[in-house]
Amino acid sequence: MVHLYSPAVQQRCVKLGLTSPERIRRNSLLFKAVCIPGYISYVLVCVYGINGARSFAAGFWQLLVILSVMNLIDRFLIDGYWVGHTNAWTIPGTEDLKPYITAKNKQKKWLFGTVGMAVIAMVLAAMVTIFTH
């Protein structure tokens, strides 16, 4: 999961012989190929399959709520607590590079998490509405 860390941490891990640039790139692509479609499938099944949303407004609202809750869990529990306040994600030899999630990265994640999730919810709701009507 080094691909989720900053470039400085990735470079240190390569220097320490813990991984290689190719492996980081491959794992990043695999993560995106599996997780992004997985998240999209999950929310679509919840909203349209389980909850039975049929209109753009109902789909958008429910998608936005689920995606926003997922974002909040990621920001507070995963990034804020698990990565930020435990040693579970510490890579030996990179402790001096903490915090792994910098203030700049946190800002980007919060921006994408708020604006980005609204855009994703809108696009998904529009696509489902177009393809089902």
C-alpha positions in Angstrom: 0.0 0.0 0.0 3.0 2.3 -0.3 1.4 3.8 -3.4 -1.0 5.6 -1.0 1.9 7.4 0.6 3.7 10.6 -0.5 6.5 10.4 -3.1 9.1 11.0 -0.4 7.9 7.9 1.5 7.8 5.9 -1.7 11.3 6.9 -2.6 12.6 6.0 0.8 10.9 2.6 0.6 12.6 2.0 -2.8 16.0 3.2 -1.3 15.5 0.8 1.6 14.9 -2.1 -0.8 11.3 -2.6 0.5 9.8 -2.2 -2.9 10.5 -1.0 -6.4 9.0 1.8 -8.6 7.5 -0.8 -10.9 5.8 -2.6 -8.0 4.5 0.7 -6.6 3.1 1.6 -10.1 1.5 -1.9 -10.5 -0.1 -1.8 -7.1 -1.4 1.7 -7.7 -3.0 0.6 -11.0 -4.4 -2.6 -9.4 -5.9 -0.7 -6.5 -7.6 1.8 -8.9 -8.8 -1.0 -11.2 -10.3 -2.9 -8.3 -11.3 -0.4 -5.7 -12.9 2.4 -7.8 -15.2 0.0 -9.7 -15.9 -1.7 -6.4 -16.9 1.5 -4.7 -19.1 2.5 -7.7 -20.7 -0.9 -7.8 -21.4 -0.9 -4.1 -23.1 2.5 -4.0 -25.1 1.7 -7.2 -26.3 -1.6 -5.7 -27.2 0.1 -2.4 -29.1 3.0 -4.0 -30.8 1.4 -7.0 -30.9 -2.3 -6.1 -31.6 -2.2 -2.4 -33.2 1.1 -1.8 -35.0 1.2 -5.2 -34.3 4.8 -6.2 -36.0 5.5 -9.5 -35.5 9.2 -10.2 -32.5 11.4 -10.7 -33.2 13.3 -7.5 -33.6 10.2 -5.3 -30.6 8.6 -6.8 -28.4 11.7 -6.5 -29.4 12.3 -2.9 -28.8 8.8 -1.8 -25.5 8.5 -3.7 -24.3 11.7 -2.2 -25.1 10.7 1.3 -23.4 7.3 1.0 -20.3 8.7 -0.7 -20.1 11.5 1.8 -20.3 9.1 4.7 -17.6 6.9 3.1 -15.5 10.1 2.7 -15.9 11.1 6.3 -15.0 7.7 7.6 -11.9 7.7 5.4 -10.9 11.3 6.5 -11.5 10.9 10.3 -11.1 7.2 11.1 -8.6 6.0 8.4 -6.5 9.1 7.7 -7.0 11.0 11.0 -6.9 8.2 13.5 -5.5 4.9 12.0 -2.8 6.4 9.9 -2.2 9.6 11.9 -2.3 8.3 15.5 -1.4 4.6 15.5 1.7 2.7 14.4 -0.3 0.4 12.1 0.8 2.1 9.0 4.3 3.0 10.0 7.0 1.8 7.7 10.3 1.1 9.5 12.9 3.5 8.3 10.4 6.3 7.3 9.4 7.5 10.7 11.1 10.8 10.1 8.8 11.5 7.2 5.7 11.5 9.4 3.0 12.7 9.2 2.5 10.5 6.1 -0.6 12.6 5.2 0.6 16.1 4.9 -1.6 19.2 5.4 -1.5 19.8 1.7 -2.7 16.2 1.0 -5.4 16.6 3.6 -6.7 19.7 1.9 -6.8 17.9 -1.4 -8.6 15.0 0.1 -11.2 17.2 1.8 -11.7 19.2 -1.4 -12.2 16.1 -3.5 -14.2 14.4 -0.8 -16.7 17.2 -0.7 -16.9 18.6 -4.2 -15.7 15.4 -5.9 -18.3 13.2 -4.2 -21.1 15.6 -5.3 -19.9 15.5 -8.9 -19.5 11.7 -8.8 -23.0 11.3 -7.3 -24.4 13.7 -10.0 -22.7 11.8 -12.9 -23.7 8.4 -11.6 -27.3 9.4 -11.0 -27.5 11.0 -14.5 -26.1 7.9 -16.1 -28.5 5.6 -14.4 -31.4 7.9 -15.2 -30.4 8.1 -18.9 -29.9 4.4 -19.3 -33.0 3.3 -17.4 -35.5 5.7 -19.0 
